[in-house]
Amino acid sequence: MQKARQDRMFLFLAVMSVVTTMGFQVWRTLFNNFAVDVVGLGGNHIGVIQSVREIPGFLALLVVFVTLVIKEHRLSALSVAILGLGISFTGVFPSFTGLIFTTLLMSFGFHYFETTNQSLTLQYFDTHTSPWVMGKLRSYSSASAIVIGFVLLGASSVLSYELMFGILGGLIVIAGLWGMLQNPTRQDVIPQQKKMIFRKRYSLYYFLTFMAGARRQIFVAFAVFLLVEKFQFSVKEITMLFMLNNAINYFLSPLIGKAIIRFGEQKVLSIEYLSLIFVFIAYATVETKAIIAVLYILDHIFFNFSMGIRTFFQKVGDADHMAPTMAMGFTINHIAAVVIPVLGGLAWIVDYRIPFIAGAVMSLISLIAVQYISGSIRKAEIRHSTNT
């Protein structure tokens, strides 16, 4: 672990992850209140915008072709700069159409960074180290989210939405440009395929990724909106909730990575999906503000378990398939994510509980699917030993 901590790629990914988290935290903390209080949007509008936000994730497969003309680590840093641009422009266009445009720009940066981040992690760190690296990066990200939470708490009292988006987004742009000047690569890393990879033997990974994207969108698109619209959470209350959530995850994320190393992906992911069944049902039934806040924190904690899906693929995939398959995985993850927020927004109009019940069903299906992980890993080990 000490060797990984000193690796230049780890340091690069740590800085870029921290900056990206800060940027996305600014957008996520302010967006719902900005959309409701300033722009006057409703649940159906939020659903459409959240679906648009997932389009770049659906197009993540294009990362493979972009890396033909720009090195992957530089694309990672460029994506951070684009994320910052999208955030800085959000307050400039206070309309439904304007928010669609700025959300799309922000999302291209966010999703392309996440794609390259996951790919570089699996390329540069082995199966005994990558869960720890993922957990540590999420821990650093949680700490940075706490810092930006304090900034927003202070800034929201004296600055307008427009200035908060503009100033903080501009700082993210500067950090991304700095990242483009860095070179954390090593010569011993196996070159990646520069084409799309789709294999039948990866079908369980594809399915788990698809289901994770589907149920995750229920949380991303509607959990915070539920807090704002139904339970009347203010910007400060949302910010404080995010800060508490990130303080907890700062300590838990490395432990989750270590748990994956010790107990394996199947057990850890089983705990995640079993717990989420009850969390989503509770979202649909709870009427108490304090309890709904606890549910939000639990939901976010269990989301961190999903790193096990990627470390599972690292065990069953070929070494030169990491980058193209992470890109393909992001696209698969967002197939349902493009559609579900719109459908969920329409369902919200009928009854706000429907999207959360759907999330519980998705979690049950995922729980059944993860029971096949160990068998898939054993087959991969046999195939790898036969090939060598």
C-alpha positions in Angstrom: 0.0 0.0 0.0 2.9 2.4 0.8 4.3 1.8 -2.7 0.9 2.6 -4.3 0.7 5.8 -2.2 4.0 7.0 -3.6 3.1 6.2 -7.2 2.9 9.3 -9.4 -0.4 8.1 -11.0 -1.9 7.7 -7.5 -1.0 11.3 -6.7 -2.3 12.5 -10.0 -5.6 10.7 -9.6 -5.9 11.9 -6.0 -5.6 15.5 -7.0 -8.0 15.2 -10.0 -10.5 13.2 -7.9 -10.5 15.8 -5.2 -11.0 18.7 -7.7 -13.8 16.8 -9.5 -15.6 16.0 -6.3 -15.4 19.6 -5.2 -16.9 20.7 -8.6 -19.6 18.2 -8.7 -20.5 18.9 -5.0 -20.9 22.5 -5.8 -23.3 21.7 -8.7 -25.2 19.0 -6.8 -25.6 21.1 -3.6 -26.8 24.3 -5.4 -28.6 22.9 -8.4 -31.9 21.7 -7.0 -32.5 24.9 -4.9 -31.4 27.0 -7.9 -33.7 25.1 -10.2 -36.7 25.4 -7.8 -36.1 28.8 -6.2 -34.7 30.8 -9.1 -35.8 29.0 -12.3 -39.1 27.7 -10.9 -38.8 24.1 -12.3 -40.9 21.1 -11.2 -40.3 17.4 -10.9 -40.9 16.7 -14.6 -38.3 19.3 -15.6 -35.8 17.9 -13.1 -36.3 14.5 -14.6 -35.6 15.7 -18.1 -32.5 17.6 -17.0 -31.2 14.6 -15.1 -31.7 12.4 -18.2 -29.8 14.9 -20.3 -27.1 14.8 -17.6 -26.6 11.1 -18.3 -26.2 11.4 -22.1 -22.4 12.0 -21.8 -22.2 8.9 -19.7 -24.0 7.0 -22.5 -21.4 8.4 -24.9 -18.4 7.3 -22.7 -17.5 4.6 -25.3 -16.1 7.5 -27.4 -13.3 7.9 -24.9 -11.6 4.9 -26.6 -11.4 6.9 -29.9 -10.5 10.2 -28.2 -7.4 8.5 -26.7 -6.2 7.9 -30.3 -5.4 11.6 -30.5 -4.8 12.5 -26.8 -3.2 10.5 -24.0 -5.6 9.1 -21.5 -4.2 11.0 -18.5 -4.4 14.3 -20.3 -7.9 13.6 -21.4 -8.6 13.0 -17.7 -7.3 16.5 -16.8 -9.1 18.1 -19.8 -12.3 16.6 -18.6 -11.9 18.3 -15.2 -11.5 21.7 -17.0 -14.7 21.1 -19.0 -16.5 20.1 -15.8 -15.4 23.5 -14.3 -16.7 25.4 -17.4 -20.1 23.8 -17.1 -20.4 24.7 -13.5 -19.2 28.3 -14.0 -21.8 28.9 -16.7 -24.8 27.4 -14.8 -25.8 30.7 -13.1 -25.5 32.6 -16.4 -28.4 30.8 -18.0 -31.3 30.7 -15.5 -33.8 28.9 -17.7 -34.9 25.3 -18.4 -33.1 25.4 -21.8 -30.0 27.1 -20.2 -29.8 24.5 -17.5 -30.0 21.7 -20.1 -27.0 23.2 -21.9 -24.8 23.8 -18.9 -25.7 20.5 -17.3 -24.7 18.7 -20.5 -21.3 20.5 -20.6 -20.6 19.8 -16.9 -21.6 16.2 -17.4 -19.3 15.6 -20.3 -16.4 16.7 -18.0 -17.6 14.6 -15.1 -18.3 11.4 -16.9 -15.2 11.4 -19.1 -13.0 12.0 -16.0 -14.7 9.1 -14.2 -14.2 6.8 -17.1 -10.5 7.6 -17.4 -10.1 7.6 -13.6 -11.4 4.1 -13.3 -9.4 2.9 -16.3 -6.1 4.3 -15.1 -6.7 2.9 -11.6 -7.2 -0.7 -13.0 -4.2 -0.3 -15.4 -1.7 1.0 -12.8 -2.6 -1.0 -9.7 -3.1 -4.8 -9.4 -6.1 -6.7 -8.0 -4.6 -6.7 -4.4 -4.1 -2.9 -4.5 -6.9 -1.4 -6.7 -9.7 -1.8 -4.1 -7.5 0.1 -1.6 -6.7 2.8 -4.1 -10.4 3.2 -5.0 -11.3 3.4 -1.4 -8.6 5.9 -0.6 -9.5 8.1 -3.6 -13.1 8.2 -2.4 -11.9 9.0 1.1 -10.0 12.0 -0.2 -13.0 13.0 -2.3 -15.2 12.9 0.8 -12.7 15.1 2.7 -12.7 17.6 -0.2 -16.5 17.6 -0.2 -16.5 18.6 3.5 -14.2 21.5 2.7 -16.3 22.7 -0.1 -19.4 22.3 2.1 -17.9 24.8 4.6 -17.2 27.1 1.7 -20.8 26.9 0.5 -22.1 27.4 4.0 -20.2 30.7 4.3 -20.7 31.8 0.7 -24.4 31.1 0.5 -25.0 33.9 3.0 -23.1 36.6 1.1 -23.0 35.5 -2.6 -25.7 34.9 -5.2 -26.1 31.5 -6.9 -24.5 33.1 -10.1 -21.3 34.1 -8.2 -21.0 30.8 -6.4 -21.2 28.9 -9.6 -18.9 31.3 -11.5 -16.1 31.6 -8.9 -15.9 28.0 -7.9 -16.3 26.7 -11.4 -13.5 28.9 -12.5 -11.1 27.4 -9.9 -12.0 23.9 -11.2 -11.0 25.0 -14.7 -7.6 26.2 -13.5 -7.0 22.9 -11.7 -7.8 21.0 -14.8 -5.4 23.0 -16.9 -2.7 22.3 -14.3 -3.4 18.6 -14.6 -2.8 18.7 -18.3 0.8 19.8 -17.7 1.5 16.7 -15.6 3.0 13.3 -16.7 2.3 10.5 -14.2 2.6 7.6 -16.6 5.0 4.6 -16.4 6.5 2.5 -19.2 5.7 -0.9 -17.7 2.0 -0.6 -18.0 0.4 -2.9 -20.6 -0.8 -0.9 -23.7 -4.6 -0.8 -24.0 -6.7 -1.8 -27.0 -7.8 1.3 -29.0 -11.1 -0.2 -30.1 -14.4 -1.2 -28.5 -14.3 -4.5 -26.6 -17.4 -6.6 -26.1 -17.1 -10.2 -24.9 -19.7 -12.7 -23.8 -17.6 -13.8 -20.9 -18.0 -10.3 -19.5 -21.8 -10.5 -19.5 -22.2 -10.5 -15.7 -20.1 -7.4 -15.4 -22.2 -5.7 -18.1 -25.4 -6.7 -16.4 -24.3 -5.6 -12.9 -23.1 -2.3 -14.4 -26.5 -1.8 -16.2 -28.5 -2.4 -13.0 -26.2 -0.2 -10.9 -26.8 2.6 -13.4 -30.5 2.1 -13.4 -31.1 2.1 -9.6 -28.4 4.8 -9.0 -30.4 7.2 -11.1 -33.4 6.9 -8.8 -31.2 8.1 -6.0 -29.3 10.8 -8.0 -32.4 12.2 -9.7 -35.0 12.1 -7.0 -33.6 11.6 -3.5 -32.3 15.2 -3.1 -35.3 16.5 -4.9 -37.5 14.7 -2.4 -35.6 16.4 0.4 -36.1 19.8 -1.2 -39.7 19.5 -2.4 -41.4 17.3 0.1 -39.3 18.0 3.2 -38.4 21.6 2.5 -34.6 21.3 3.1 -32.8 24.6 2.6 -29.5 25.1 0.9 -27.8 25.2 4.3 -29.5 22.0 5.4 -28.6 20.2 2.2 -25.0 21.4 2.6 -24.8 20.3 6.2 -26.2 16.9 5.2 -23.7 16.5 2.5 -20.9 17.4 4.9 -22.0 14.9 7.5 -22.4 12.3 4.8 -18.9 12.9 3.5 -17.3 12.9 7.0 -18.7 9.4 7.5 -17.5 8.2 4.1 -14.0 9.7 4.7 -13.5 7.0 7.3 -15.6 4.2 5.7 -14.4 4.3 2.1 -10.9 2.9 2.8 -12.5 0.2 5.0 -14.8 -0.8 2.2 -11.8 -1.2 -0.1 -10.1 -3.4 2.5 -13.3 -5.4 2.9 -13.3 -6.2 -0.8 -9.7 -7.4 -0.6 -10.5 -9.6 2.5 -14.0 -10.9 1.8 -14.4 -10.6 -1.9 -16.8 -8.8 -4.2 -19.7 -11.2 -3.9 -20.2 -10.7 -0.2 -19.6 -7.0 -0.2 -22.1 -6.4 -3.1 -24.6 -8.7 -1.5 -24.6 -6.5 1.6 -25.1 -3.4 -0.5 -28.1 -4.6 -2.5 -29.8 -6.3 0.4 -29.6 -3.1 2.4 -30.7 -0.9 -0.5 -34.0 -2.9 -0.8 -35.0 -1.6 2.6 -33.5 1.9 2.0 -35.6 2.5 -1.1 -38.8 1.1 0.5 -38.2 3.5 3.4 -37.8 6.4 1.0 -41.3 5.7 -0.2 -42.9 5.4 3.2 -41.1 7.7 5.7 -42.7 11.0 6.7 -40.1 12.2 9.2 -37.4 14.8 8.1 -34.7 13.3 10.4 -35.2 9.8 9.2 -35.2 10.8 5.5 -31.8 12.4 6.2 -30.5 9.2 7.7 -31.7 7.3 4.7 -29.8 9.6 2.4 -26.6 9.0 4.3 -27.1 5.2 4.3 -27.8 5.3 0.6 -24.6 7.1 -0.1 -22.6 4.7 2.1 -23.8 1.7 0.3 -23.1 3.3 -3.1 -19.4 3.1 -2.2 -19.7 -0.7 -2.2 -20.2 -0.6 -5.9 -16.5 -0.2 -6.5 -16.6 -4.0 -6.2 -18.2 -4.3 -9.6 -15.1 -2.8 -11.2 -12.6 -4.8 -9.1 -14.6 -7.9 -10.1 -14.0 -7.1 -13.7 -10.3 -6.6 -13.1 -10.2 -10.2 -12.0 -12.1 -11.6 -15.0 -10.9 -9.3 -17.7 -7.8 -9.3 -19.9 -5.1 -6.8 -18.9 -5.3 -4.9 -22.2 -9.1 -4.6 -22.0 -9.3 -2.3 -18.9 -9.6 1.1 -20.8 -12.1 0.0 -23.5 -14.2 -2.0 -21.1 -14.4 0.8 -18.6 -15.6 3.0 -21.4 -18.1 0.4 -22.5 -19.2 -0.1 -18.9 -20.0 3.6 -18.5 -22.1 3.5 -21.7 -24.0 0.4 -20.4 -24.4 2.0 -17.0 -26.1 4.9 -18.7 -28.4 3.2 -21.1 -31.1 3.0 -18.4 -29.9 6.2 -16.8 -30.9 8.3 -19.9 -34.4 7.0 -19.8 -35.2 6.4 -16.1 -35.1 10.0 -14.8 -37.7 11.0 -17.5 -39.9 8.1 -16.7 -39.4 8.7 -13.0 -40.3 12.3 -13.4 -43.6 11.3 -15.0 -44.2 8.7 -12.3 -43.5 11.4 -9.7 -46.4 13.4 -11.0 -48.7 10.4 -10.3 -47.1 9.4 -7.0 -43.6 10.3 -5.7 -43.2 6.8 -4.2 -43.2 5.0 -7.5 -39.6 5.7 -8.4 -38.4 4.5 -5.0 -40.3 1.3 -5.2 -38.8 0.7 -8.6 -35.3 1.2 -7.0 -36.1 -1.5 -4.4 -37.0 -4.0 -7.2 -33.8 -3.2 -9.1 -31.8 -3.8 -5.9 -33.5 -7.2 -5.5 -32.6 -8.2 -9.1 -29.0 -7.1 -8.5 -28.8 -9.1 -5.3 -29.7 -12.2 -7.2 -27.2 -11.5 -9.9 -24.2 -10.9 -7.7 -24.5 -14.5 -6.4 -22.8 -15.6 -9.6 -19.6 -13.5 -9.1 -17.5 -16.2 -7.4 -18.2 -18.7 -10.2 -17.3 -16.2 -12.8 -14.0 -15.4 -11.1 -13.2 -19.2 -10.9 -13.9 -19.6 -14.6 -11.6 -16.6 -15.4 -8.8 -18.1 -13.3 -9.0 -21.4 -15.1 -9.0 -19.6 -18.5 -6.0 -17.5 -17.6 -4.0 -20.5 -16.3 -4.8 -22.4 -19.4 -3.7 -19.6 -21.7 -0.4 -19.2 -19.8 
